Structures are given as structure tokens and as C-alpha cells.
Amino acid sequence: MRTATYFFIFLNLSLALFEEPAVYPLPFLATSVLEVLCLLVFLGRLTHFAKVTLHNVFWKDTKNICIMVAILLSLTDLAVYGVLRLYDVRSIRWSRIVRPIFLINFAESRQIRRAFRSIRNTLPEITYVFLLFMFSLLMFSLMALKLFGERNLQTAEGLPYFRNYLEIVFDLYVLVTTANSPDVMMPAFDFSSWYALFFIAFVIVNTYIFMSLFLAVVYNNYKKHLKVMPGGACV
């Protein structure tokens, strides 16, 4: 039963690879039949839990409620999407976002729930570090706008360079990962080599200091919650 549950959870999550929009889409009838089959298996597994569990215990378990709601939403969305498709009305399968609920809330997924709860409990404690990082990013973006916005610089593609604040924030956010380095600084560097100091300071503060601090806070808090988390608690 455990192996079958894992298989149909995997199959249900894999349907997103073949449903529109997809690179290799399968016919809607094929994906819908597979999804209904998965939902029937989940419903049967839930019924099995109800048969071997005390009535009061079963209905007080939020995991079972989450699974039932997810099954109901998926079937409703599938039916509405199928009817709209018959009338050539374009719509979106919004119920795909509830599919991970099956992975988390079945009784066999205890370790996944522990990891999920640890992540959830860690998020509030890393908020302060994240806010400091965002403040630094926004301040550096404002400095870049003042330094380069009035220089009439252009990128290699002939586009305006660092004249829109939101675009500057995005470019510098990418620079934290060094994915656009050194391309993002070349127009300023060509204008004056001294402007390289701005980008060097940005990388030192945000990439080497804030990212290391952020990683340390996330790791320590996640490890702390993982140690104290009870194994049987539900999401």
C-alpha cells in the first residue's frame, strides 16, 4: 500500500510535465483519465484510513481534511476545465498548486512533513536578515541610479543603462549571484574605471557578507527546529 501510494503521488505530480502548456503535451483525455485514477486511489487510501482509525481521531486529523479538500478541488477544477474546453474557452488548471498536498499529508510522508514544518518555522526567524539584505540592495540601487542615471550610458545592445530604478534593483539582485558579472558593470567601467569600485563594494557587502550570514542563519535555525520537532505531529 505504501509503495502504491508513493507511485500514484509521483504520477500525479508528473502530470504537470505533459499538461498544457508543455513541451510534449499529451491529449487532455489521457491526462484527465490518469488524474482521476490517481484521485480515486487517494480517496481509497483515505477510506482505508477511516476504516482502521477511530471516528473522532480521523476527523480531528488535519492531514485527512487537507487531502479531502484537495481531492474535491482537483475534481471540480478538472470538470470545469473540461466543460470550458468543449466550448473552446481558454482557461487555466489552477488546482495544480494543490497537488503537493498529497505528498505532504499522507501518513507515509512523515519525514517530508518534518522538513516542511522546519522550513515553515525557520522563515520568521530569517526575516530580519532578509530585510537587511533587501535594504542594502535598495540603497545600492538608489546609489547606482544617482551615479549612472544622468550619464546617458548604454548597454552593448544599445539600451539605456541604469536609468530605471526597478530594472537596477533586478540587475543588482542578479549580480548577487554573479550571474551577470562582469557584463553589468562594463558600460560604467568603459566610461570610467573608477566606477568598478562601486560594483566591488556591492559584491563584497551583499554576496560575501550578507549571503554568508543569510546561509548561516538559515542553517542554524533549520537544524534547531529539526532537532526539537516531534515526529508524529501533523502539518
N, C-alpha and C positions, 0 to 999 in steps of 0.2 A: 504493500500500500504506500509506503514511504517513497519507494522508487517510482511508482506510477504517478504520485503527486508531484514529485520533482520534474518528471518528464513532461507532464502537461503544463506545469508552470513555465518551463523552458519553451515549450511550443507556443504558449500564449504570448509570451514576451517576444518571441521570434517573429510573430506575425507582422510586427511593425516594419520589418525589412521587406515585406512583399505587398503591403497595402499601399494604395496611392496616397501621397506621391512616393514612388520607389524607383530605383534603377531597374529592377527586374520585377515589375508588378505581376501578381497572379490575378486571375479573374476574381471578381468580387464574390461570386458564388462559392469558389473554393475557399477563400479566406474566411467567409462568413460561416461556412459549414464547420471548418476547423475551430473557429472561435466558439460556436455553440457547443461543439463537442467538449472543448476544454471547460466551458462554464458548467455543463452538465456533470462532468467529473468532479469539479469543485463543489457543486451542490450535493452530489452523492457523498463526497468525503465529509461535508458539513453535516449531512443527515446521519452519517455513521457516528460522528462525534456526539450528536444529540442522543443517539440510542444508548451509548455507553457512558453518558455523563448525567449526573443529576440535573433535573429540570432547572432548578434555581441557579445552579452553578453555570450551566450552559448560557442562560440568558443574561447573567451578570458579567460574562467574559466579553470585553470589548472587541477582542480579536474576532469572535464569531459574528458580532454585529457588523464589523467593518467588512468582512467577507460577504455577508448577505447584501449589504448596501452596494458593494462593488459589482456583484453579480446582477443585481437589479438595474443599476445604472448602465452596465455594459449591454444588457439585453434591450433596454429601452433605446439606447443610442443606436444600436445595430438595427432595430426595427425602423426607427425614424430615418436613419440614413438610407436604408433600403427603399422605403417608400419615396423619399425625395429623389432617389436615383431613378426610379421608374418614371418620374415626371421630368427628368433631365434638369433637376435643380441641384446646383453645386452646393455641397455642404462639407463640413469637417467632422471627422470622428473624434470628438472631444473626450470620449471615455477612455482613450488610450492612456491617459495620465493616471488612471486608477489601477492599471494592471500590476504595477509593483506592489500593490496592497496584498495580492495573493502570495507573493514571495515573502513578505514580511510577517503576515499574520497567521499563517498556518502553524500548527503546533510543532511541526518538524523543523521550523526555521528559528529555533531558539537563539542560536549564535548570531544570526543576522539581526534579530531584534535587539540583542545586547549591543551590537555595534551601532545600530541605528539610534538607540537611546543614548549611547555615549556621545555620538555626534551631536544629537539634539541638546544634550546637557552642556556640551562644550561651547556651543555657539554663543550663548550670552556672555561667557567669560572672556571670549576673544573679541568682543565688540569694541572695547576701549582701544585695543591695539589697532584694530581695523579703522576706527575713526581717526586715530592719529595718523595712520598711513594715508587715508583719504585727504586729511587736512594738508599734509605735506605735498601730496600730489596736486591739489588745487592751488596751493601757494606757488609751487614751481611753475604751474601752468600760467598763472597770472603774471609771474615774472617773465616767462617766455613771451607772452603777449606784449608786454611793455618793451622788451628788448628787441624783438624781431618784427612786431606787427607794423611798425612805421618805416621799415627798411625797404619795403617793396621787393622782397626776395621771392624767388620762385623755385619750385622743385625741379627735378630733372625732367619731369613731364610737362613743365610749363604752368603748373598750378600755383595759386597763391600759397605762400609759406608762412604758417603760424599767424594767421590773421583772424581765425575763428576760434573762440575760446573752447568750445566743446570739442572741436577737432584736435586742438592742442592737448586737452585732457586725455583724449583717446590715444594720441600718438605717444605721449609720455607714459601712459599706462602700459602700452605695448613695450616701450623702452625698458620698463622694469624687468621684463622677461628677456631683454637684449635681442628680441626677435628682429627688430628693425634697426639694430646698431651695426655700422655707423651711418647708415643711409639717412636717418632722420636728422643728423646734425650736419651733413655735408653742405647744404646751402648756406648755413650760418658760418661754417668753417671756411668756405670759399670767400665769404665776404670779409671775415677777419678771423685769424687763427685763435685769437684770444677768447672767442665765444665757445671754444671747446671746453673752457673751464666750467662753464655753466652745466654742460652735459656730464662732465666728470663728477662735479659735485652732486648732481642729481642721482647718478648711478651709485655713488658711494653711500648717500643717505638712504635712498629708497630700496635699492637692490641688495646691498651688502649689509645694511644695518636693519632696516625695517623688515625685510623678508626673512632674515635670520631670526629676528625677535619674534615675528609672527609664527614662524615654524616652531620655535621653541615653546611658545605659549600653547599652540595647538597640541603639540605632542604631549606636554606635561599634563594638561587638563584632560586630554583624551585618555591617557594612561591612568590618571587618578579615577576617573569615572568608570573605566573598565574594571578596575580592581574592586570598587565598592558596589558595583551594580549587582543586584540579586539575579540569579539565573532564571528564575521562574516568573518574574514579573512580566506583564503584558505591555504592549505599546500604548 
